[in-house]
Amino acid sequence: MKAVQFSRFGGPEVLEVVELPAPVPQAGEVLIQVHAAGINFFEVLMRADRYAVTPRLPMFPGVEVAGIVKAVGQGVDGALLGRRVAAPLFASQRPYGGYAEQVTISAALAVPLPDEVSFEEATALMVQGLTAWHLLRQSAPEGKTVLV
């Protein structure tokens, strides 16, 4: 399986495609064939070593993906096979690694996608969409207008 990593800090030129063993879903997990991965500003900062947290190298970026369930681990309903899902890797035990052809995540975190939502739109709803929703719910003064 192909994945993107960086093993030194810098601009986009430090990103490299590497070959890794394909992940295998463990009990309670699903394997997702990635069709889209979100790109977030904090990942750009991490790659440049300008983020509050310095990642361990090599770093495999990508905290949100969308795709199709290709395999399920023990104890996961087989009806999920072939389903379109979004996956917030940032909420999982392995919060990075979405710039890859495949990822595994807890089946409980795989969000079913209606056909009307594209894979690209779904990834935008994970970090950025949840951030906007949280700010509206927690910070917006009643009766005020907020630009999102």
C-alpha positions as CSV (number, residue, x, y, z in Angstrom):
1,M,0.0,0.0,0.0
2,K,1.2,3.5,-0.7
3,A,1.3,6.2,2.0
4,V,2.7,9.7,2.3
5,Q,5.3,10.5,5.0
6,F,7.9,13.0,5.9
7,S,11.1,12.0,7.6
8,R,12.5,15.6,7.9
9,F,11.0,19.0,8.4
10,G,10.4,21.5,5.6
11,G,8.1,22.5,2.8
12,P,6.0,20.2,0.5
13,E,9.3,18.9,-1.0
14,V,9.8,16.7,2.1
15,L,6.7,14.7,1.5
16,E,7.5,11.3,0.0
17,V,5.4,8.4,-1.1
18,V,6.4,5.1,0.5
19,E,5.3,1.5,0.3
20,L,3.9,0.0,3.6
21,P,2.3,-3.3,4.5
22,A,-1.5,-3.1,4.0
23,P,-3.2,-2.6,7.4
24,V,-5.4,-5.5,8.7
25,P,-8.5,-4.6,10.8
26,Q,-8.3,-5.9,14.3
27,A,-11.3,-6.9,16.4
28,G,-13.8,-4.1,16.4
29,E,-12.2,-2.3,13.4
30,V,-13.0,-1.6,9.8
31,L,-10.5,-1.3,6.9
32,I,-11.3,1.7,4.7
33,Q,-10.1,2.2,1.1
34,V,-9.4,5.9,1.2
35,H,-11.0,8.0,-1.6
36,A,-10.3,11.5,0.0
37,A,-8.1,12.8,2.9
38,G,-8.4,16.2,4.5
39,I,-5.5,18.6,4.5
40,N,-5.3,20.8,7.6
41,F,-3.2,23.8,8.4
42,F,-1.8,22.3,11.6
43,E,-0.4,19.4,9.4
44,V,1.4,22.0,7.3
45,L,2.8,23.6,10.5
46,M,3.8,20.1,11.8
47,R,5.6,19.4,8.6
48,A,7.5,22.7,8.9
49,D,8.2,22.0,12.6
50,R,6.3,25.1,13.5
51,Y,3.5,23.5,15.5
52,A,3.2,23.4,19.3
53,V,3.8,19.6,19.2
54,T,6.8,18.3,17.4
55,P,5.9,15.0,15.7
56,R,8.1,11.9,15.9
57,L,9.7,11.1,12.6
58,P,8.8,9.6,10.2
59,M,5.4,11.3,10.4
60,F,2.4,10.0,8.4
61,P,0.0,12.9,8.2
62,G,-3.7,12.8,7.7
63,V,-6.3,12.9,10.5
64,E,-9.5,12.6,8.5
65,V,-10.5,10.4,5.6
66,A,-13.5,9.2,3.6
67,G,-13.9,6.1,1.6
68,I,-15.4,2.6,1.4
69,V,-15.3,-0.2,4.0
70,K,-13.3,-3.0,2.4
71,A,-12.9,-5.4,5.3
72,V,-14.1,-5.8,8.9
73,G,-12.5,-7.2,12.0
74,Q,-13.9,-9.8,14.3
75,G,-17.1,-8.7,16.0
76,V,-18.0,-6.1,13.4
77,D,-21.2,-6.4,11.4
78,G,-20.5,-7.5,7.9
79,A,-23.2,-5.2,6.6
80,L,-20.7,-2.4,6.8
81,L,-18.8,-3.9,3.8
82,G,-19.1,-1.6,0.8
83,R,-20.5,1.2,2.9
84,R,-19.4,4.8,2.2
85,V,-18.0,6.3,5.4
86,A,-16.0,9.2,6.9
87,A,-13.4,8.5,9.5
88,P,-12.1,11.0,12.1
89,L,-8.7,9.4,12.7
90,F,-8.0,12.2,15.2
91,A,-10.5,10.6,17.5
92,S,-8.9,7.2,17.4
93,Q,-6.0,5.3,18.9
94,R,-3.9,6.1,15.8
95,P,-4.8,9.7,15.1
96,Y,-2.6,10.1,12.0
97,G,-1.9,8.2,8.7
98,G,-4.8,9.3,6.5
99,Y,-2.6,10.2,3.5
100,A,-2.6,6.5,2.6
101,E,-4.5,4.1,0.3
102,Q,-6.0,2.3,3.3
103,V,-6.6,2.9,7.0
104,T,-8.1,1.0,9.9
105,I,-10.3,2.6,12.6
106,S,-12.7,1.5,15.2
107,A,-16.0,0.6,13.6
108,A,-17.8,2.8,16.2
109,L,-16.0,5.8,14.7
110,A,-16.8,5.2,11.1
111,V,-19.5,7.7,10.1
112,P,-21.9,6.5,7.4
113,L,-22.1,8.9,4.4
114,P,-25.3,9.5,2.4
115,D,-24.7,9.3,-1.4
116,E,-25.4,13.1,-1.6
117,V,-22.2,13.9,0.4
118,S,-19.0,13.5,-1.6
119,F,-15.9,12.0,-0.1
120,E,-14.2,15.4,-0.4
121,E,-17.1,17.2,1.4
122,A,-17.0,14.6,4.1
123,T,-13.4,15.2,5.0
124,A,-14.0,18.9,5.2
125,L,-16.8,18.2,7.8
126,M,-14.5,16.4,10.2
127,V,-11.9,18.8,11.7
128,Q,-13.0,22.1,10.1
129,G,-16.8,21.4,10.3
130,L,-16.6,20.2,13.9
131,T,-14.5,23.2,14.8
132,A,-17.1,25.6,13.3
133,W,-19.9,23.6,15.0
134,H,-18.1,23.7,18.4
135,L,-17.4,27.4,18.1
136,L,-21.0,28.1,17.3
137,R,-22.3,26.0,20.1
138,Q,-19.8,27.2,22.7
139,S,-18.9,30.8,21.7
140,A,-21.6,32.5,19.7
141,P,-23.4,35.1,21.8
142,E,-27.2,34.8,21.5
143,G,-28.6,37.2,19.0
144,K,-25.2,37.9,17.3
145,T,-24.1,37.1,13.8
146,V,-21.2,34.8,13.2
147,L,-19.3,34.4,9.9
148,V,-18.1,30.9,9.3
